[in-house]
Amino acid sequence: MPDALSLLTTRRTIPAAALGEPGPDADQIRTLLQIAVRVPDHGKLKPWRFIAFAGDARVQVGEALLALRLEEKPDLDEGQREKERTRFSRAPLVIAVISRTQEHFKVPEWEQLMSAGAACMNLLLGAHAMGYAAQWLTEWCAFDPKAKAIFGVAEEENVVGFIHIGTPMEDPVDRPRPDAETVLTWWSPEGAGGTA
């Protein structure tokens, strides 16, 4: 297991289609979820929940999404049909992170939503720490009300991300990252705005 700083500086996204078996086992999934919930949660509201797709469930939800897509676009070609059919079976495990914000006198909804986003990031880091790789996706089905109903997501809830997790079948390729100094401003009482 890499040390913490190495872990944080080496995490890379591997495309879901390049994530193969094995995926996390039941104990590792429990650990991943324990990691996911260790995020800032102002007011202890637990403004998130999780849905796991593994085994045959990945194929079944893919077939349901394909049927839904064909209702709206019956002329999909075979390649597009296969893409919908396999949307959740590209990786061995997919964990949906669901935001369930609530009105609160002290905790704005955007803060609760960020907590759910932090849960997504913790899943990515947890997967990396275990030797797996992951990709955070949304895609059309995260926003479509009928697709959300297929997943069991209530109207007032939102899909923050689908975290695809598996064993990397290719080496990660790092994308260009900004130099930290170019996105940093040091505040001073004389006025903000100057960069380092």
N, C-alpha and C positions, 0 to 999 in steps of 0.2 A: 504494500500500500504506500503510495507516495506521501511525503510529509505535506503538511497543510499548504505551505507556500508553493511547493511544486504542483500540488493538486490544482490550486487556483490559477496558476500560470500556464498549465498544460492542457486544460480542458478545451476540447475542440468539438465542433458538431460534425457528426458523420451522418450523411443522408439516410433516411429511414430504409430506403431500398438496399443499402449496403450494411444493414444490421441483420446478422443471422443468428442461428442457434449456437450455443444455448443462451437462453434468456435467464433472468433471475428466477430462483426457485421461491417457494412460498415463504420461507424464512427471510430471504433477502428482500422480498416485496414488503414484508412487514417492517423490516429495517428501513427500507426506502421511505415508507410512509411516516415512520417515526422521525426521519430526517426532514421530510417535507413539512411537517407541522411545527418544526422548531424555527419558526419565523416570527418577526415582530407582529404582534396581534393586539393592537391598542384596544383596551376594553375587554380583552379575552372573549371576543365575539365568535371565534372560529368561523370566519367568513368564507370558508371554502369546504369542499368535500371532494371525494375522489371516486372515479369509476374505473375499474380495471378490465381490460379486454385481453384475454389470453386463450390459447387453445382454439377449440372450434368456435368459440364466441366471436373471434375476430373474423372468421369466414361468414358467420351468420349475420353479423352487423353489416358486413360488406355487401351481402346479397340484399339486405333491407335498404341500404343506401342506393344500390343500383336500381332497385324497383322504384324508389322515390324519384331518382333522377330521370328514369324513363317516362314517368308520368309527365314531367315537365319538358323533356327533350327526347321524344321517342326515336329520333333519327340518329342517335349516338352510334358511331361506328364501333367495330369490335375492339379497337385499341382503347377507345374511351370507356367502353363497357368494362373491359378488364381493369382499367385504372380504378373505376369505382368499386368493382368487385373485390379488389385486393387492397383497398385503401387502408384497412386496419390489419392486414396480414403481411405487411412488408417487414415488420419486426416481430420478434417473439412476444413482446409485451407492449401494450399501449395503456398509459394511465391518463385519463382525462381529469383535468383540474377544473373544478366547477366553482365559480364565485357565487356566493349567496349573500349579497349585501343586505343590510337592514338599516332602517332609519334609526339614528342614535343621536342624542343631544350633544354628545362630545366627540364622536368619531365619524367624520364625513365618509360618504360612500367611496370616494376615490381612494381614501386611505385603506379601506377594507379591500378594494380591488388590488391595490399594490401588494397587500399581504398575500393574496392569491398568486400574484405574479412571482413573489418571493418563493412561494411553495414550488412553483415550476422550476425556478432556478435551483432550489435545493435538490429537487429530483435529478436534475442534470448533473449536479456535483456529486450526489450520492452514487449515481450510476457510474460515474468516472472513478470514484474512489474504490468501487467494487471491481473495477477492471472492465466494465462494460462501456458502451458509448450510447449516446442518445441524441435525439433531435426533437426540438419543440416546434410543433406545427399547429396551425389552426385550420386553414382551408375552408371551403364553402360550408361544410357541414357543421362548423362551429357556430354559424350565424343563422342557419336556416331553421325556422320554427318547427317544421315537420321533422327534420333530422334530429333536432334537440329532443323532440318527443320520443323518437326511436331510442335515444340513449337513456331516457328517463329523466331528462333535465326539465325542470319546471319553467314556465314562461318568465318568471321573475329572476331566474338564474341565468348565468352566462358561462359559456365555455371559454376559459382563459387560455387553454392549450391542451393539445394532445401530445404527451411525452412518449415518443417511440424509443424503446430500450432493447438492446441486444448486444451481441458480440460483434465488434467491428470486423468487417471482411475486407477492408481497405485501410490504408494509412490515412490519417487525417491530413487535410491540407489547410494550412492557416490562411485566413484572409487578411488583407492589409488592416492593421489596427492603427488608430491615431496615436501619436506620441502624447503621453499624458500631459506634458507641459503645454501642448497646444489647446487643450480643453480645460485648462485650469486658470482661474483668476484668483489672485490674492487680494482679499478685501483690505482696505485701509480706511481710516477715518477721513482722509483727504478726498476720498471718492473712489467708487468701484469702477471697474471697466478696464483697468490695465491688466495685461496678461503677464505671466511670469517671464 
